[in-house]
Amino acid sequence: MAKNHEKRVLIVEDDPSIRAVIDEALKQVGYLTERAVDGKDALAKMATFLPNLVLTDHEMPDLTGLEMLRELRTQQNYVTVLFVSGKTDPKLIAHILRAGADDFIAKPFKLDELLARVEVAMRVNEVHRELLEANQKLLELVEHDDLTGLYNMRSMYEKIDLEIKRARRFGRYVGCLMVDLDHFKQINDQHDHLFGSHVIKVVGSLIRKATRDVDFAARYGGDEFLVVLTETTPQGVQSFSERLRTMIAAETFQFNGKIVQLTASMGYSIGGTSDPRDARDLVRFADRALYKAKQAGRNRIEGE
């Protein structure tokens, strides 16, 4: 668990004397602090300061504590919010807590109690962040293929549709490329499935090496892969396809003293701009182009 000096508290208080007292008290016990005069000022400092805890008043100019809280709860990164306010109406307190606040301390407050509440809030924040990290790891395991590290098809259509919408908005293109290894069954038949798994893993690595950060790829199933190219052009899709085909053909697959070379057939489709096709359409057209490449002799590229 992180030390106190690694924990950040953003103090949001329009009264300068109260703000200074809280700031000094937190610094004395080792917290790293930043100060804001109201909710608007606090939101501006969130991105750079990255607090674990926001300690805030409710009634402030420009943006109240409650309004700030509602904005914070729309953001992806969770921050613990502790209210310190002289407004002690039970209905208001209940409203603030239901809106997503983690705790409420009434003014005037005792410093010992405030520091204790901050300490507890920090512990809860630590547990919450650990749970978020664990959930993120689980999500990555669900979304990614164990053997290649590429995506599986679980969420690919949603990702492609998002890129299609972006491409239409900005007048750009999205390319879908289906990749199938030629005569892959012979590798499993003549060698073994461990060798076949090694080949799949290496091809996944070649695809990751060939793609940019803005692109993404998935293991479609068996020895088939789907590569999605964004921020591209029709010429860019063709150029990438040829480069990947050449990389696979030039690779020497070695495993347990055995050496194999193989080729791949590819089919692509291009969407975006004014093209009405959705993600499933583009994948289907790319798969149809792949079939043409296979029928035309393999180790080649066809487009639809």
C-alpha positions in Angstrom: 0.0 0.0 0.0 1.2 3.5 -0.8 2.8 5.7 1.8 1.1 8.9 3.0 3.4 11.1 0.9 2.2 9.3 -2.2 -1.4 10.1 -1.5 -2.8 13.3 -3.0 -5.5 15.5 -1.5 -7.2 18.3 -3.4 -8.7 20.8 -0.9 -11.6 22.7 -2.4 -12.6 25.6 -0.1 -13.5 29.2 -0.8 -12.6 30.4 2.8 -8.8 31.0 2.7 -8.4 30.6 6.5 -10.1 27.2 6.6 -8.3 26.2 3.4 -5.0 27.1 5.0 -5.7 25.2 8.2 -6.7 22.0 6.4 -3.8 22.3 4.1 -1.3 22.6 6.9 -2.8 19.8 8.9 -2.6 17.4 6.0 0.9 18.3 5.1 2.0 17.8 8.8 1.0 14.1 8.5 2.7 13.7 5.1 -0.1 14.1 2.5 0.7 15.9 -0.8 -1.9 18.6 -1.2 -3.2 21.1 -3.8 -5.7 23.9 -3.2 -8.7 25.2 -5.2 -11.0 28.1 -4.4 -14.2 26.5 -5.9 -15.5 23.6 -7.9 -14.6 25.1 -11.2 -11.0 25.7 -10.1 -10.9 22.1 -8.7 -12.0 20.5 -12.0 -9.3 22.5 -13.9 -6.6 21.1 -11.5 -7.9 17.4 -11.5 -6.1 16.4 -14.7 -2.6 17.6 -13.6 -2.8 16.9 -9.9 -4.6 13.5 -10.0 -5.8 13.4 -6.4 -6.8 10.3 -4.6 -9.1 12.3 -2.4 -11.1 15.5 -3.0 -12.0 17.3 0.3 -14.6 19.9 -0.5 -17.0 22.5 0.8 -20.5 22.6 -0.6 -21.5 26.3 -1.0 -18.9 28.0 -3.2 -19.0 30.6 -6.0 -19.2 29.6 -9.7 -19.7 25.8 -9.0 -21.0 24.2 -5.8 -19.5 21.1 -4.3 -22.5 19.1 -5.3 -22.3 20.3 -8.9 -18.6 19.4 -9.0 -19.3 16.0 -7.5 -21.8 15.2 -10.3 -19.2 16.1 -12.9 -16.5 14.0 -11.1 -18.8 11.0 -11.1 -19.2 11.1 -14.9 -15.4 10.6 -15.3 -13.8 7.2 -15.7 -11.1 7.5 -13.0 -12.6 7.2 -9.5 -11.7 9.8 -6.9 -12.9 9.7 -3.3 -14.9 12.8 -2.3 -15.3 13.9 1.3 -17.5 16.9 2.0 -16.7 19.4 4.8 -19.6 21.8 5.1 -21.4 24.1 7.5 -24.7 23.1 5.8 -25.9 20.3 8.0 -29.5 20.0 6.8 -30.2 16.2 6.9 -32.0 16.3 3.5 -29.0 18.0 1.9 -26.5 15.6 3.5 -28.6 12.6 2.2 -28.8 14.2 -1.2 -25.0 14.7 -1.3 -24.3 11.1 -0.2 -26.7 9.7 -2.7 -25.1 11.7 -5.5 -21.8 9.9 -4.8 -20.0 11.5 -1.9 -18.0 9.1 0.2 -18.3 10.9 3.6 -19.6 14.2 5.1 -18.1 16.2 8.0 -19.9 19.1 9.6 -18.3 22.5 10.3 -17.0 23.4 12.7 -14.8 20.3 12.9 -12.0 19.0 15.1 -8.7 18.4 13.3 -8.2 15.0 14.8 -11.6 13.8 13.5 -10.9 15.3 10.1 -7.5 13.6 9.8 -9.0 10.3 10.9 -11.8 10.5 8.3 -9.2 11.3 5.7 -7.1 8.3 6.7 -10.2 6.0 6.5 -11.2 7.5 3.1 -7.7 6.9 1.8 -7.8 3.3 2.8 -11.2 2.9 1.0 -9.7 4.6 -2.0 -6.8 2.2 -2.1 -9.1 -0.8 -2.0 -11.3 0.8 -4.7 -8.3 1.3 -7.0 -7.0 -2.2 -6.4 -10.4 -3.6 -7.4 -10.4 -1.4 -10.5 -7.0 -2.7 -11.4 -8.1 -6.3 -10.8 -11.2 -5.8 -12.9 -9.1 -4.2 -15.7 -6.8 -7.2 -15.7 -9.8 -9.6 -15.9 -11.2 -7.5 -18.8 -8.0 -7.8 -20.6 -8.0 -11.5 -20.1 -11.5 -11.7 -21.5 -10.7 -9.5 -24.5 -7.4 -10.9 -25.5 -6.4 -14.2 -27.0 -4.0 -16.1 -24.6 -1.7 -17.4 -27.3 -1.1 -14.3 -29.5 -1.9 -11.4 -27.1 -4.1 -10.0 -29.8 -7.8 -9.3 -29.2 -10.3 -12.0 -29.6 -13.5 -11.4 -31.5 -15.6 -10.7 -28.4 -15.5 -6.9 -28.8 -14.1 -6.4 -32.3 -17.3 -5.5 -34.0 -18.0 -2.7 -31.5 -14.5 -1.3 -31.9 -14.8 -1.4 -35.7 -18.2 0.3 -35.7 -16.7 3.1 -33.5 -13.8 3.6 -36.0 -16.3 3.6 -38.9 -18.3 6.4 -37.3 -15.1 8.4 -36.7 -13.9 7.8 -40.3 -17.3 9.0 -41.7 -17.2 12.1 -39.5 -13.7 13.1 -40.7 -13.8 11.8 -44.2 -11.3 9.0 -43.7 -11.1 5.2 -44.2 -11.1 2.0 -42.2 -9.5 -1.1 -43.6 -10.4 -4.7 -42.6 -7.9 -7.3 -43.5 -8.5 -11.1 -43.1 -5.4 -13.2 -42.9 -5.3 -17.0 -43.3 -2.2 -19.1 -43.2 -1.8 -21.3 -46.3 -1.8 -25.1 -45.8 -1.7 -24.7 -42.0 -3.3 -28.1 -41.4 -0.3 -29.7 -42.9 1.9 -28.2 -40.1 -0.3 -29.8 -37.4 -0.4 -33.1 -39.4 3.3 -33.4 -40.2 4.6 -32.0 -36.9 2.4 -31.5 -33.9 -0.1 -29.0 -32.4 2.7 -27.5 -30.2 4.5 -26.5 -33.4 1.2 -25.2 -34.8 0.7 -23.1 -31.7 4.2 -21.7 -32.0 3.5 -20.6 -35.6 0.2 -18.9 -34.5 2.1 -17.1 -31.7 4.8 -15.9 -34.0 2.4 -14.7 -36.7 0.5 -12.7 -33.9 3.9 -11.1 -33.0 4.5 -10.2 -36.7 1.1 -8.6 -36.9 1.7 -6.6 -33.7 5.1 -5.5 -35.2 3.5 -4.4 -38.5 0.6 -2.4 -37.0 0.6 1.1 -35.6 -0.7 2.2 -32.2 -4.0 3.4 -33.8 -4.6 0.0 -35.5 -5.8 -3.2 -33.8 -5.9 -6.9 -34.6 -7.6 -10.0 -33.4 -7.2 -13.8 -33.7 -10.4 -14.5 -35.7 -10.1 -18.3 -35.0 -7.7 -21.1 -35.7 -5.1 -19.8 -38.0 -7.1 -16.8 -39.2 -6.5 -13.2 -38.1 -8.4 -9.9 -38.5 -6.4 -6.7 -38.8 -8.2 -3.3 -38.6 -6.4 -0.3 -40.0 -7.6 3.2 -39.0 -6.5 6.7 -40.1 -5.6 5.2 -43.4 -6.2 5.3 -47.2 -7.1 2.6 -49.8 -3.4 2.8 -50.9 -2.4 2.4 -47.3 -4.5 -0.7 -46.8 -3.0 -2.3 -49.9 0.6 -1.3 -48.9 0.1 -2.7 -45.4 -1.3 -6.0 -46.7 1.6 -6.6 -49.1 4.1 -5.7 -46.3 2.5 -8.2 -43.9 2.3 -10.9 -46.6 6.0 -10.5 -47.3 6.9 -10.5 -43.6 5.1 -13.8 -43.1 6.6 -15.4 -46.2 10.1 -14.3 -45.1 9.8 -15.7 -41.6 11.5 -18.9 -40.6 9.5 -20.8 -37.9 11.7 -22.8 -35.7 10.5 -25.0 -32.8 12.1 -28.0 -31.1 14.7 -28.4 -33.9 12.1 -28.3 -36.7 12.1 -25.5 -39.3 9.1 -24.5 -41.4 8.3 -21.6 -43.8 4.8 -20.8 -44.9 2.8 -18.2 -46.7 -0.5 -16.4 -46.0 -3.5 -15.4 -48.1 -5.3 -12.1 -47.4 -8.5 -10.4 -48.3 -9.4 -6.8 -47.4 -12.4 -4.4 -47.5 -12.4 -0.6 -47.0 -15.1 1.4 -45.3 -15.7 4.9 -43.9 -16.4 8.2 -45.7 -19.8 7.7 -47.4 -19.6 3.8 -47.4 -22.9 2.5 -45.8 -21.4 -0.8 -44.6 -21.1 -1.5 -40.9 -18.5 -3.6 -39.0 -20.0 -7.0 -39.8 -20.4 -6.1 -43.5 -16.7 -5.1 -43.7 -15.6 -8.3 -42.1 -17.8 -10.3 -44.3 -16.5 -8.6 -47.5 -12.9 -9.1 -46.3 -13.6 -12.8 -45.7 -15.1 -13.0 -49.2 -12.0 -11.4 -50.7 -9.8 -13.9 -48.7 -11.7 -16.8 -50.3 -10.9 -15.3 -53.7 -7.2 -15.1 -52.8 -7.3 -18.8 -51.8 -9.1 -19.8 -55.0 -6.6 -17.8 -57.1 -3.6 -19.7 -55.8 -2.8 -18.6 -52.3 0.0 -16.4 -51.0 -1.7 -13.4 -52.5 -4.0 -10.4 -51.7 -7.5 -9.7 -53.0 -9.8 -6.7 -52.2 -13.6 -6.3 -52.1 
